[in-house]
Amino acid sequence: MKRFITNQLLAWKNQKGRKPLIIRGARQVGKTWSVVEFGKTHFDGHVHVIDLEQHPDWHRVFEPNLSTTRILSELEILINARFHPETDLLFLDEIQSCPRAIMALRYFYEECPEMHVIAAGSLLEFAMQDISFPVGRLQFLNMAPMSFAEYLMAVGKDIAAESILAGPSNLSASVHQLLLEEVRRYMFIGGMPECILAYLRNQRLRDAFDVQSDLVHSFRRDFSKYAPHADKRCLNAVFSAVAGRVGRQIKYAHLAEDYSNPTIKKAFDLLCQARVIRKIPACSSPLLPLGASASERKFKALMLDIGLMQHLSGMPVDVEYARTDLLAIRQGAMAEQFVGQELVAAGQNELVYWSRDARSSKAEVDFLMVVRGKVYPVEVKSGSSGRLKSLHLFLQSYPESTAGTVFSCAPASEIPDQRLVFLPLYYTYCMGRQRNG
């Protein structure tokens, strides 16, 4: 499987003043596989994998002090191999299980800058909140599930992937329909690598669904690690409830019964820290910085992965999969999850949505992106421009903003005098990536 993060890893390897790199991402998004494959392909020496979860006894190496010379010397004995900093890659996997190893990373930058060091793990935020290290000594990369374009390449449709990555163009009706059918399939399989692999073996969606069930169980097993005082049953309830409320404003009281709002809020925040859900706050003004008007109380949420979302929401797959309009699946929630997930995969990590409550009317725009100091309003809608009242209001209220982008199942088109661009869903990643530079 080709992962786009490889290009970022290569840029890190070749940059001057390179620092140890930490890859952040939820469990099972492909961090370990991507780093090992990158090491095998782009390093002349060896990839030394130190799995700190599999070998808890190795944590003692980091206890006496954080001297890089001593740590490397002892690790060489444990793995029975020599480190060659100029040609080798040192990969500290599941580093969240050893906070002292996270602290040691800064000393690799200071004492052994020629060493190529990558660390990765899930639940990293929990480990990092209790330790300190100087800003400017480490680099970070976020990793998401496989994007739609990565999925296309995994299922052998490389040319189709290249086409959508090249940017919007006038595709034939046949190609347009093929891509929409693949979007439908991706919506149910999702972007978790193991689910895509399971589907590929026999071309059966049911095989992917079985893996989704296993992944959900593995996430739930992690709940005991989230915090010593978190209520595991509340975490379970919130995890499932959010999947059924994508695209709608979140009210804590609606996420779990028999729990107080503070308890539910803590569970929600912990799930966000673990990167299995993402909070999308509302903002009342698109003036920069957006965070200045972002609401703490009014927000929506996305799931980590669209396949896990459909599994957790309990939707009747036979009914929903048969819908001819992709934006009608789960009453539009699947399409909004798809667009949000693709934008995050493209590097849009600070998504918000616009909301205005007025006495006469309410208005919402699904997403706002900020790129190079400009605000991009994004809607996920089917239908003509006449049905985009909120987006029209936004563009009229803020003429300095860029043209509105509407993602739907329709072919690419635009209405310049209304400052509207219409794009098929499959171009979401491309637009998010281009606008993110």
C-alpha positions in Angstrom: 0.0 0.0 0.0 1.3 3.5 -0.9 0.8 6.1 1.8 1.2 9.8 1.1 3.0 10.3 4.5 6.1 8.8 2.8 6.6 12.1 1.0 6.6 13.9 4.3 9.0 11.4 5.8 11.4 11.8 2.9 11.3 15.6 3.2 12.1 15.2 6.9 15.0 12.8 6.2 16.6 15.2 3.7 16.2 18.5 5.5 19.0 20.4 7.2 18.7 20.7 11.0 16.6 17.5 11.1 15.1 16.8 14.5 13.7 13.6 16.0 10.2 13.0 14.6 7.1 11.9 16.5 4.2 10.5 14.4 0.9 11.0 16.1 -2.2 9.1 15.2 -4.9 6.7 16.5 -4.3 3.0 16.8 -4.2 1.0 13.6 -4.0 3.8 11.1 -0.7 2.4 9.7 2.0 4.2 11.6 4.3 1.2 12.1 4.0 -0.2 8.6 4.6 3.2 7.0 7.7 3.9 9.0 9.2 0.4 8.5 8.5 0.5 4.7 10.0 4.0 4.5 13.1 2.8 6.3 13.5 -0.2 4.0 13.1 1.9 0.9 15.0 5.1 1.7 17.9 4.1 4.0 21.0 2.3 2.8 21.5 0.8 6.3 19.2 -1.0 8.6 15.8 -0.1 10.2 16.2 -0.8 14.0 12.7 -1.2 15.5 12.5 -0.8 19.2 9.0 -1.8 20.3 8.6 -0.4 23.8 5.2 -1.9 24.4 6.3 -5.4 23.4 9.5 -5.1 25.5 8.5 -3.3 28.7 11.7 -4.6 30.4 13.7 -2.4 27.9 12.2 0.7 29.6 14.9 0.4 32.2 17.4 1.6 29.6 16.0 5.1 29.9 15.8 5.2 33.7 19.4 6.0 35.0 19.9 9.1 32.9 19.1 10.3 29.4 22.6 10.2 27.9 22.3 9.4 24.3 25.6 7.6 24.2 24.7 5.3 27.0 21.1 4.6 25.7 22.4 3.7 22.2 25.1 1.5 23.6 22.7 -0.5 25.7 20.1 -0.7 23.0 22.8 -2.2 20.7 23.3 -5.0 23.2 19.6 -5.7 23.5 19.0 -5.9 19.8 22.4 -7.4 19.0 23.1 -4.9 16.2 25.3 -1.8 15.7 23.9 1.7 15.0 25.3 3.6 12.0 23.7 7.1 12.4 24.4 8.2 8.9 22.8 5.3 7.2 20.4 3.7 9.7 16.9 4.5 11.0 16.1 4.1 14.7 12.4 3.6 15.2 11.0 3.8 18.7 7.5 2.3 18.3 4.7 2.4 20.9 6.7 5.1 22.7 3.7 6.2 24.7 4.4 3.2 26.9 7.7 4.7 28.1 7.4 8.4 28.9 11.2 8.5 29.7 11.9 7.5 26.1 9.8 10.5 24.9 11.9 12.8 27.2 15.1 11.2 25.8 14.3 12.3 22.2 15.4 15.9 22.8 18.9 14.7 23.7 19.2 12.8 20.4 18.8 16.2 18.7 21.3 17.9 21.0 23.9 15.1 21.4 23.5 12.9 18.3 21.9 15.0 15.6 23.2 12.8 12.8 21.0 9.9 14.0 17.7 9.5 12.2 15.1 8.9 14.9 11.4 8.4 14.4 9.0 7.7 17.3 5.3 6.6 17.0 2.5 5.5 19.2 -1.2 5.7 20.0 -2.5 7.5 23.0 0.6 9.7 22.9 -1.2 12.8 24.2 -1.9 11.0 27.5 1.8 10.2 27.9 3.0 13.6 26.9 0.7 15.6 29.1 2.7 14.6 32.2 6.2 15.2 30.9 8.0 18.3 29.7 10.4 18.9 26.9 11.7 22.1 25.3 9.8 23.4 22.3 11.9 23.3 19.2 13.7 20.0 19.9 11.2 17.7 18.1 9.1 17.6 15.0 5.6 16.2 14.7 3.5 14.6 11.9 -0.1 13.6 12.1 -1.3 10.4 10.5 -4.9 9.7 9.5 -6.6 6.6 8.0 -6.1 6.1 4.3 -7.6 8.8 2.1 -9.9 8.0 -0.8 -7.0 8.4 -3.3 -4.8 6.0 -1.2 -7.7 3.5 -1.2 -8.0 3.7 -5.0 -4.3 2.9 -5.3 -4.6 0.0 -2.9 -7.5 -1.5 -4.9 -5.5 -1.2 -8.1 -7.0 1.9 -9.6 -3.8 4.0 -9.8 -4.8 5.9 -12.9 -8.1 6.9 -11.3 -6.2 8.1 -8.2 -3.8 10.1 -10.3 -6.7 11.7 -12.1 -8.4 13.0 -9.0 -5.1 14.1 -7.5 -4.4 16.2 -10.6 -7.3 18.5 -9.9 -10.9 19.0 -11.1 -11.5 18.4 -14.8 -14.4 17.6 -17.1 -14.5 13.8 -16.8 -16.8 11.7 -18.9 -20.1 10.4 -17.4 -18.7 6.9 -17.3 -15.6 7.9 -15.4 -17.6 10.1 -13.1 -20.0 7.3 -12.2 -17.1 4.8 -11.6 -15.5 7.2 -9.2 -18.8 7.8 -7.3 -19.3 4.0 -7.0 -15.8 3.7 -5.5 -16.7 6.5 -3.1 -19.7 4.5 -2.1 -17.6 1.4 -1.5 -15.0 3.5 0.5 -17.8 4.9 2.7 -18.6 1.4 3.9 -15.1 -0.1 4.0 -13.4 3.0 5.4 -9.7 4.0 5.4 -8.3 1.7 8.1 -5.6 -0.3 6.3 -6.6 -3.7 7.8 -10.2 -3.2 6.6 -9.0 -2.4 3.0 -6.7 -5.5 3.0 -9.6 -7.7 4.3 -11.8 -6.5 1.5 -9.1 -7.0 -1.1 -8.6 -10.7 -0.3 -12.0 -11.8 -1.6 -13.7 -8.5 -2.7 -16.3 -9.0 0.1 -17.6 -6.1 2.1 -18.5 -8.5 4.9 -14.8 -9.3 5.5 -14.1 -5.6 6.0 -17.1 -5.3 8.4 -15.6 -8.2 10.5 -12.3 -6.3 10.8 -14.2 -3.1 11.8 -15.8 -5.1 14.6 -12.4 -6.2 15.8 -11.0 -2.7 15.6 -13.9 -1.3 17.6 -13.2 -3.9 20.3 -9.5 -3.0 20.4 -10.3 0.7 20.8 -12.7 -0.2 23.6 -10.0 -2.3 25.3 -7.9 0.8 25.3 -10.4 2.8 27.4 -8.9 1.5 30.6 -5.7 3.3 29.7 -7.3 6.7 29.0 -7.3 8.0 32.5 -7.5 6.5 36.0 -10.8 8.1 36.8 -12.6 7.9 33.5 -15.8 5.9 33.5 -15.3 3.1 31.0 -19.1 2.6 30.5 -19.5 6.3 29.8 -16.6 6.1 27.3 -18.3 3.2 25.5 -21.6 5.1 25.3 -20.1 8.3 24.0 -18.0 6.4 21.5 -21.1 4.8 20.0 -23.3 7.9 20.3 -21.0 10.2 18.4 -21.0 7.9 15.4 -24.8 8.4 15.1 -24.6 12.2 15.5 -22.0 13.2 12.9 -23.2 16.3 11.1 -25.4 17.4 14.1 -24.7 19.7 17.0 -23.5 17.7 20.0 -25.3 17.9 23.3 -23.6 16.1 26.1 -26.9 14.9 27.6 -27.7 13.1 24.4 -24.5 11.1 24.4 -25.0 8.9 27.4 -27.9 8.2 29.8 -27.5 8.2 33.6 -24.3 10.3 33.6 -23.8 13.9 34.5 -22.7 16.4 31.9 -19.2 16.8 33.4 -18.7 13.0 33.3 -19.8 12.9 29.7 -17.7 15.9 28.7 -14.6 14.2 30.3 -15.3 11.1 28.2 -15.8 13.1 25.1 -12.5 15.1 25.7 -10.6 11.9 26.3 -11.8 10.3 23.1 -10.7 13.5 21.3 -7.2 13.2 22.9 -7.0 9.6 21.8 -7.9 10.8 18.2 -10.8 8.4 17.8 -13.2 11.4 17.5 -12.6 15.0 16.4 -14.3 18.1 17.8 -15.4 20.6 15.2 -16.3 23.8 17.0 -18.7 26.4 15.7 -17.5 29.9 15.1 -19.7 33.0 14.7 -17.3 35.0 12.5 -14.9 33.9 9.8 -12.5 36.7 10.8 -9.0 35.5 11.7 -8.0 34.0 14.0 -11.1 31.7 13.8 -10.3 30.4 17.3 -11.2 33.8 18.7 -14.9 33.2 18.0 -14.8 29.4 18.3 -17.4 28.1 20.8 -16.6 25.8 23.6 -20.2 24.8 24.0 -21.4 24.6 20.4 -19.7 22.0 18.3 -20.1 19.0 16.0 -17.9 15.9 15.8 -16.3 13.6 13.3 -15.2 10.0 13.8 -11.7 8.8 13.1 -12.9 6.8 10.2 -16.0 6.6 8.0 -16.0 2.8 8.0 -15.9 2.6 11.8 -18.6 5.3 11.9 -21.0 3.2 9.8 -20.3 0.1 11.9 -20.8 1.9 15.2 -24.0 3.7 14.1 -25.7 0.4 13.4 -27.1 1.5 10.1 -28.9 -1.2 8.0 -26.1 -1.7 5.4 -28.4 -3.3 2.8 -30.8 -0.3 2.8 -28.2 2.5 3.0 -25.7 1.0 0.5 -28.5 0.7 -2.1 -29.3 4.4 -2.0 -28.6 6.0 -5.4 -27.7 9.4 -3.9 -24.5 9.2 -1.8 -25.7 12.3 0.1 -28.8 10.6 1.2 -26.9 7.8 3.0 -27.6 8.2 6.7 -29.4 11.4 5.9 -26.2 13.1 4.6 -24.1 12.2 7.7 -21.9 9.8 5.7 -21.1 12.5 3.1 -20.2 15.1 5.7 -17.9 12.5 7.5 -16.3 11.7 4.1 -15.6 15.4 3.4 -14.3 16.2 6.9 -12.2 13.0 7.0 -10.6 13.8 3.6 -9.9 17.4 4.6 -8.1 16.2 7.7 -6.1 13.7 5.7 -5.1 16.5 3.4 -3.6 18.4 6.4 -6.6 20.6 7.4 -6.2 20.0 11.1 -8.1 23.0 12.5 -11.5 22.5 11.0 -14.4 24.6 12.3 -17.9 25.3 11.0 -19.8 28.6 10.7 -23.0 29.1 12.7 -25.2 32.1 13.1 -28.2 32.3 15.4 -30.5 35.1 14.6 -34.0 35.8 15.6 -35.3 35.6 12.1 -33.3 32.6 11.0 -30.4 30.2 11.7 -27.6 29.5 9.3 -24.7 27.0 9.1 -21.9 26.3 6.7 -20.5 22.8 7.2 -16.7 23.6 7.3 -14.4 26.5 7.2 -10.7 26.1 6.2 -8.0 28.7 6.6 -5.1 28.7 4.2 -2.6 31.4 3.7 -4.7 33.8 5.5 -7.9 33.2 3.6 -11.1 31.6 4.7 -12.7 28.9 2.5 -16.3 28.0 3.2 -17.2 24.4 2.3 -20.7 22.9 2.0 -21.7 19.2 1.5 -25.0 19.5 -0.3 -27.1 18.0 -3.2 -29.1 20.3 -5.3 -28.8 23.6 -7.1 -27.3 26.9 -5.8 -30.8 28.0 -4.9 -30.9 25.6 -2.0 -27.6 26.9 -0.5 -29.2 29.6 1.6 -26.6 29.5 4.4 -23.7 29.5 2.0 -25.2 32.5 0.1 -25.7 34.3 3.3 -22.1 33.7 4.4 -20.7 34.9 1.0 -22.9 38.0 1.2 -22.0 38.7 4.8 -18.2 38.3 4.2 -17.4 39.4 0.7 -13.7 39.2 1.5 -13.8 35.5 1.9 -13.0 33.2 -1.1 -15.6 31.5 -3.3 -17.7 28.8 -1.7 -17.0 25.2 -2.5 -19.9 22.7 -2.7 -19.2 19.0 -2.7 -21.9 16.7 -4.1 -22.4 13.9 -6.6 -22.8 16.3 -9.5 -20.0 16.9 -12.1 -17.6 19.8 -11.6 -19.1 23.2 -12.5 -19.1 26.8 -11.3 -21.3 29.9 -11.1 -18.8 32.8 -11.1 -21.3 35.6 -10.5 -22.5 33.8 -7.3 -18.9 32.9 -6.3 -19.8 29.1 -6.2 -17.7 26.1 -7.2 -19.4 22.7 -7.4 -17.1 19.6 -7.2 -17.8 15.9 -6.9 -17.0 14.4 -3.5 -13.9 12.6 -4.9 -12.0 15.9 -5.3 -12.2 16.7 -1.6 -8.7 15.6 -0.7 -7.2 17.3 -3.7 -8.7 20.6 -2.9 -7.8 20.4 0.8 -4.2 19.5 -0.2 -3.9 22.3 -2.8 -5.2 24.8 -0.5 -3.0 23.6 2.3 0.0 24.2 0.0 
